[in-house]
Amino acid sequence: MDPFNLGNELKKLKEVKSADMAISSLVRSRLDETYASLPDRASTRMHKPKSRLRRIASVTSAAVIVGAALFASGFVSPVMASSIKSIPILGSLFSSIEGDIGLRNAGDLGLASPVNKEVFYKDVKLEVTETVFDGSRAAFLLKVSAPNLRDGKYNNGKKTVNLNNAIDNVIFSVDGKRQGDPGSILKGGFFAGAGEANPDMLIFEEVLDTSGSRSVPDSFNAEVTLVLDGIDHEFKLDVPFRKSTDRIVNRNPNSAVTKDELTFSVSALQATPLTTRIYSSIALDKVSALNVKEENRLRRIGIAVFDDQGRQLPSLNGDGVYEGNRLNFDNRYASTPGKTGYLVLKPFVIKDDFTEKVHEDQYIKGLEMKIDVHAAD
């Protein structure tokens, strides 16, 4: 089964001129890694891309949604058009990330941990400067120093490319287990340039699997193996992560709303200052198993999320799997600043995967849901 024929659709969308879309570099990198993970032809299992870290979601034998964030409102907005603001003299670099409100919150709230981890090979140095970890996703900043790197432009001996395009391979592992290995806590990762003000730095992010019986520790060390294009050497980084916030709200509302033949359910929600993670499903009640047409219908339903001030949470990434008559989602959003008493979840019919704003006529009336997320003092 072709996973929603997603490959053809995204490859067509990728041909649209970037000038026509206000997309931050951090967001664009997430889209690019989605393209990289698409299969060349229909199959039940998607081909693994060159870099495990650059996968958006692990793939099972069931049809899996890759890049579900593409289908969520608010993924691109004028505010996010510039990924990085001017870098402050003091404080965390994460504070300057405009394309991800959650990571910016981490910097602003002092949740980033300074790190001094370096590896060398000949005249090339990689240095981990900061990490942030909220129990749901882990990110770190990497500074690259090399004689063939200047202002973010890297010469691999054949041509000059942007630094983020010079990463030939990345493997992220914890306790010797990579994404997809039995018992692994890793769900998928991304990397991107840290912006024009810091052209020789990269941001790496890994989503952790908190579902089921898996237990994510409060601290762990990740081994990150990285290969730079044109260098016959594997850089091995030992990156320490420590959960830096106890402001974690977990809810298991097990709420469901039915309208006509559709049922929207939310089984679990986790909110931190960085990340809001929602486990939900859309079911077609009239059938016990979905045919291809019905699968296509459900995967064209997105979920817009708003806080109690009406601010829309930018969608980061997500994945999902068909099960019986439903499509189960694990969607991640960037948390908005400040305390939030509740969230409003509004399913909508997708018309444009790169839409900046969902119009009122796209919302599915009667499926809106309100979830209390107020943390006890």
Sequence and secondary structure as in RCSB ss.txt:
>XXXX:A:sequence
MDPFNLGNELKKLKEVKSADMAISSLVRSRLDETYASLPDRASTRMHKPKSRLRRIASVTSAAVIVGAALFASGF
VSPVMASSIKSIPILGSLFSSIEGDIGLRNAGDLGLASPVNKEVFYKDVKLEVTETVFDGSRAAFLLKVSAPNLR
DGKYNNGKKTVNLNNAIDNVIFSVDGKRQGDPGSILKGGFFAGAGEANPDMLIFEEVLDTSGSRSVPDSFNAEVT
LVLDGIDHEFKLDVPFRKSTDRIVNRNPNSAVTKDELTFSVSALQATPLTTRIYSSIALDKVSALNVKEENRLRR
IGIAVFDDQGRQLPSLNGDGVYEGNRLNFDNRYASTPGKTGYLVLKPFVIKDDFTEKVHEDQYIKGLEMKIDVHA
AD
>XXXX:A:secstr
  STTHHHHHHHHHTS GGGS   HHHHHHHHHHHHT  SS  SS    S GGG SS   SS EEE GGGGSTTS
S GGGSSSB    SSS GGGGBSS HHHHHHHHTT  EEEEEEEEETTEEEEEEEEEE SSEEEEEEEEE TTEE
TTEEE SS EEEGGG EEEEEEEETTEETTSTT  EEEEEEEE  TTSTTEEEEEEEE  STT    SEEEEEEE
EEETT    EEEEEEEE      EEE   EEEEETTEEEEEEEEEE SSEEEEEEEEEETT SS  HHHHHHHHT
EEEEEEETTS B  EEEEEEEEETTEEEEEEEEE  SS  SEEEEEEEE S TT SS  GGGB TT  EEEE   
  
